Amino acid sequence: MRKAGIIVVAVLLAACGGEEHEDLKKWMKDSTKDLKGQVPPLPEVKSFVTVAYDATSLLSPFDLKKIEPEKKPRSGSGLQPDLVRRREPLELYSLESIKMVGSLARGTNVVAVVRVDRAVHHVRVGNYIGQDFGLITNINESQITLKELVQDSGGDWVERVSTLQLQEK
């Protein structure tokens, strides 16, 4: 019974595919008769000369010697901060955050009044303020002059003079 069903289906399919699409097949044949497929040839592969790269004698760009400045022998000036000295409270703050708000004088003794955050402090000549070892060298009614010790790019300690101006409101 199965064989008979398969034969009937095969005969029906063969009968359907007859001349039903002949006009479509003729049009396809006419449209493509003058067309010729042409694929351009592949370009010729150029050969490159291999060059040996020997960088063992060169300095590596990832070596720290390349990015650190060359260390010079110390000039012997002996200029450096006293790292053993007990730090004063105003040395915790940067110089930019300290404001001079006034000064008091009794004879030759002059005291400057500075404000840090919301606290007010009195400083004298010889006190240290700021994070760069700033030693107060002079106080007058309009400014505080101090001498700071900072490191340059070569690692040497250098002095610089800074001032804190009176902040007027």
N, C-alpha and C positions, 0 to 999 in steps of 0.2 A: 504494500500500500504506500509505503514511503517512497519507493522508487517511482511510482506512478505520479505522485504529487510533485516530485522534483522535475520530472520530465514535462509535466503540464506547465509549470512555472517557467521553465527554460524556453518552451515553445512560445509562450505569451510574450516573454521579454524579447525574443528574436523578432516577433511580429511587430512590436511597438517601435523598434529601431529602424525600420525600413526607410522609406523615402520622405519621412515627415520633415526633416531639417535639410533637405537637399539645397534649397535656395541659400541658406546660411552658409553651408559648406562651400558653395560656388562663389559667394561673395568673399569669403576668407581666402580662397585660392586666388581670385583675381586681384585682391588687394595686396597680397604678399608676393606676387610673381616677380615684380621688379626690385624687390628689396633683397639686398645681399648683406648679411651680417659681416661687419668688419671690426675686429678688435685691434687697436693699435699695438704694435710690438712693445714689449717692456723696455724701458730705458736700460742702457748698458750700465752695469754696476761698476762704479769706479773703485779702484783699489787704493788704499791709503798706506803711506809708509809709516810703519810703527817706529816710535822713538822711545828709547829707554829713558826713564825719569829717575835720576838718582839724587834724592834730597837728603841723604844721610849727613852730608857735610854742612847743610844749611841749618839755621836756627828755627826751631819749631815755633809757630805762632801761638801755641798753647802753653809755652814755657813762661813762668812768672818773670824770668829775667827780661823778657821782651817788654812787659808792661810796667815794671817797677823802675823808677828812676835810678840811675847809677849812684851808688853810695860813695860819697867823697870822704876822704879821711877828715876827721873832726879838726876844725881850725884851731882848737885849743882855747877858745874864748872862755870856756867854762860857764857860759850863761845857761842856766837851767833852773826850773822852779824847785823849791824845797818841798819834796814829796812826803817828807816825814812830818812836817809841820801840821798841827791840828787845824782843820778847816773851819772857817767861820760860817755862821748860818747864811749870810748873804751870798756865799760862794755857790750855793745850790741853784741859784737863779741866773738866767742869762742876762746880760747887760741891757738888752732891749726891754726886758720886763720890769726893770727897776726904774722908778721915776723920782727925780729930785723935786720935792715940794716946798722946800724952804731951807733956811739956815739960821743958826743962833750964834751970837758972838758975845763973849765976855772977855774984854781985854784982847789979848792975842790968841786966846783959845777959841777956835771956830768949830762948830759942830754942824754938819749937814743933816737935814731931815729927809729921809727917802721913804717911798711907799712901794711895797711889793704885795701884790694881790690886794688885800684889805688891811694889811698890817703896816704900821709905821715904825721905822727904826732910826736911831741916831748913829752916825758914823763920823769918825775922826781921821785925821791924817795918820797913816800907818795901818789902817784897817784894810782888809781884803774884801772885794765884792766882785761878782761876776764869775763865770766859769773858766775864764782864761787867766787865772792867777792875777787878777787886777789889784794892784797895790795903790791906795789913794795917796797921791803926792801933794795935792793942793786943794783947798776948799775956799771959795769966795762966795759972795752973795748970789751969784748967777750961775755958777757951775762947779762941778767936781772934776778934777783932773786926775787920771790914774794911768799907771804904767802896767801894761799887760805883757805876758810872755806867751807867745804862740809858736808852733812849729811850722817851718816852711816846707816846701815840697821835698827838700833834701833831708829832712829830719832834724835840722838844726833849730835851736831855740833862738827867736829874735824878739826884740822889744818893740812894742808899738804904744803910742800914746793915744788914749781915748778920753772923751769927756762926756759927762752927763749934764745936760742943760736944765735949768730951772723950768719946770712945766707950769706955765701961767694959764689960768682959766679965764 
